[in-house]
Amino acid sequence: MYILITYDVDTVSETGQKRLRQVAKVCKDYGLRVQNSVFECEVSEAQFVTLKSRIATIMDMQLDSIRFYFLSSKSHGRVMSLGKMTSYDVSDAIII
């Protein structure tokens, strides 16, 4: 599957800065950085489960936000979020 990963890690503290580096490192293991906090990845279902689990163990669910955009034609704009929820609810079309 082809996914786009975006993340926003709270970097006010030293631990936040460390989490930011760790999340980026995990994402680099699975894909290519296309912007500072954006990665394009082509992964299998099993790899995605592992990737999501690795990121979830690093992040602070109260402060950080990770979004996975599924880009295959079968996904129909599916989005998965971990951590801090944003005020934006993706239920319509997504333009990237």
C-alpha contacts under 8 A as a table, 3 or more apart, distances in Angstrom:
res1	aa1	res2	aa2	distance
1	M	42	E	5.52
1	M	43	V	5.35
1	M	44	S	5.84
1	M	45	E	7.20
1	M	70	F	7.46
1	M	71	L	7.71
1	M	72	S	6.54
2	Y	40	E	7.45
2	Y	41	C	5.81
2	Y	42	E	4.43
2	Y	43	V	6.49
2	Y	70	F	6.23
2	Y	71	L	5.54
2	Y	72	S	6.00
3	I	40	E	6.01
3	I	41	C	5.32
3	I	42	E	6.30
3	I	43	V	7.73
3	I	68	F	6.41
3	I	69	Y	5.41
3	I	70	F	4.59
3	I	71	L	5.54
3	I	72	S	7.84
4	L	38	V	7.00
4	L	39	F	5.73
4	L	40	E	4.69
4	L	41	C	6.28
4	L	68	F	5.75
4	L	69	Y	4.97
4	L	70	F	6.60
4	L	71	L	7.24
5	I	27	C	7.94
5	I	37	S	7.98
5	I	38	V	5.57
5	I	39	F	5.11
5	I	40	E	6.45
5	I	41	C	7.64
5	I	66	I	7.17
5	I	67	R	5.75
5	I	68	F	4.72
5	I	69	Y	6.39
6	T	37	S	5.65
6	T	38	V	4.59
6	T	39	F	6.65
6	T	66	I	5.85
6	T	67	R	5.25
6	T	68	F	6.64
7	Y	37	S	5.60
7	Y	38	V	6.89
7	Y	64	D	7.60
7	Y	65	S	5.62
7	Y	66	I	4.31
7	Y	67	R	6.21
8	D	37	S	7.13
8	D	64	D	5.75
8	D	65	S	5.16
8	D	66	I	6.44
9	V	16	G	6.63
9	V	17	Q	7.91
9	V	19	R	7.17
9	V	20	L	5.70
9	V	59	M	7.68
9	V	63	L	7.00
9	V	64	D	4.52
9	V	65	S	6.37
10	D	13	S	7.70
10	D	16	G	5.48
10	D	17	Q	7.56
10	D	20	L	7.88
10	D	63	L	5.91
10	D	64	D	5.75
11	T	14	E	6.99
11	T	15	T	7.53
11	T	16	G	4.26
11	T	17	Q	4.74
11	T	20	L	7.13
12	V	16	G	6.31
12	V	17	Q	7.36
13	S	16	G	5.10
13	S	17	Q	6.47
14	E	17	Q	5.05
14	E	18	K	6.25
15	T	18	K	4.98
15	T	19	R	6.16
16	G	19	R	4.99
16	G	20	L	6.17
17	Q	20	L	5.07
17	Q	21	R	6.47
18	K	21	R	5.26
18	K	22	Q	6.22
19	R	22	Q	4.98
19	R	23	V	6.04
19	R	58	I	6.21
19	R	59	M	6.30
20	L	23	V	5.29
20	L	24	A	6.25
21	R	24	A	5.17
21	R	25	K	6.14
22	Q	25	K	5.03
22	Q	26	V	6.28
22	Q	58	I	7.10
23	V	26	V	5.20
23	V	27	C	6.23
23	V	55	I	6.05
23	V	58	I	6.93
23	V	59	M	7.62
24	A	27	C	5.10
24	A	28	K	6.14
24	A	37	S	7.51
25	K	28	K	5.08
25	K	29	D	6.52
26	V	29	D	5.20
26	V	30	Y	7.07
26	V	51	L	7.28
26	V	54	R	7.26
26	V	55	I	7.03
27	C	30	Y	5.38
27	C	31	G	6.10
27	C	32	L	7.80
27	C	33	R	7.98
27	C	39	F	6.70
27	C	51	L	7.63
28	K	31	G	5.25
28	K	32	L	6.08
28	K	33	R	6.86
28	K	39	F	7.69
30	Y	41	C	5.86
30	Y	42	E	7.37
30	Y	43	V	7.09
30	Y	51	L	7.62
31	G	39	F	6.18
31	G	40	E	5.50
31	G	41	C	4.13
31	G	42	E	6.70
32	L	39	F	5.40
32	L	40	E	5.37
32	L	41	C	6.43
33	R	36	N	7.05
33	R	37	S	7.62
33	R	38	V	5.96
33	R	39	F	4.37
33	R	40	E	6.50
34	V	38	V	5.77
34	V	39	F	5.57
34	V	40	E	6.79
35	Q	38	V	4.96
35	Q	39	F	7.02
43	V	46	A	7.91
43	V	47	Q	5.63
43	V	48	F	6.02
44	S	47	Q	5.09
44	S	48	F	6.15
45	E	48	F	5.12
45	E	49	V	6.35
46	A	49	V	5.21
46	A	50	T	6.40
47	Q	50	T	5.11
47	Q	51	L	5.99
48	F	51	L	4.93
48	F	52	K	5.99
49	V	52	K	5.27
49	V	53	S	6.13
50	T	53	S	5.08
50	T	54	R	6.10
51	L	54	R	5.20
51	L	55	I	6.28
52	K	55	I	5.26
52	K	56	A	6.05
53	S	56	A	5.06
53	S	57	T	6.33
54	R	57	T	5.42
54	R	58	I	6.70
55	I	58	I	5.23
55	I	59	M	6.26
56	A	59	M	5.52
56	A	61	M	7.90
56	A	82	L	7.30
59	M	64	D	6.19
59	M	83	G	7.62
60	D	63	L	5.49
60	D	64	D	5.53
60	D	83	G	7.03
61	M	64	D	5.72
61	M	65	S	7.27
61	M	82	L	7.14
61	M	83	G	3.96
61	M	84	K	5.79
62	Q	83	G	6.13
62	Q	84	K	5.36
63	L	83	G	7.11
63	L	84	K	5.76
64	D	83	G	5.66
64	D	84	K	5.56
65	S	81	S	7.15
65	S	82	L	5.89
65	S	83	G	4.81
65	S	84	K	4.98
65	S	85	M	6.83
65	S	86	T	7.96
66	I	81	S	5.67
66	I	82	L	5.18
66	I	83	G	6.54
67	R	79	V	6.84
67	R	80	M	5.70
67	R	81	S	4.48
67	R	82	L	6.50
68	F	79	V	5.63
68	F	80	M	5.09
68	F	81	S	6.35
69	Y	77	G	7.06
69	Y	78	R	6.23
69	Y	79	V	4.70
69	Y	80	M	6.69
70	F	75	S	5.93
70	F	76	H	7.96
70	F	77	G	6.30
70	F	78	R	5.50
70	F	79	V	6.23
71	L	75	S	6.50
71	L	76	H	7.70
71	L	77	G	6.59
71	L	78	R	7.80
72	S	75	S	5.41
72	S	76	H	7.37
73	S	76	H	6.00
75	S	78	R	5.39
77	G	93	A	6.89
77	G	94	I	6.55
79	V	90	V	7.35
81	S	85	M	7.47
82	L	85	M	7.64
86	T	89	D	7.57
90	V	93	A	7.69
90	V	94	I	7.47
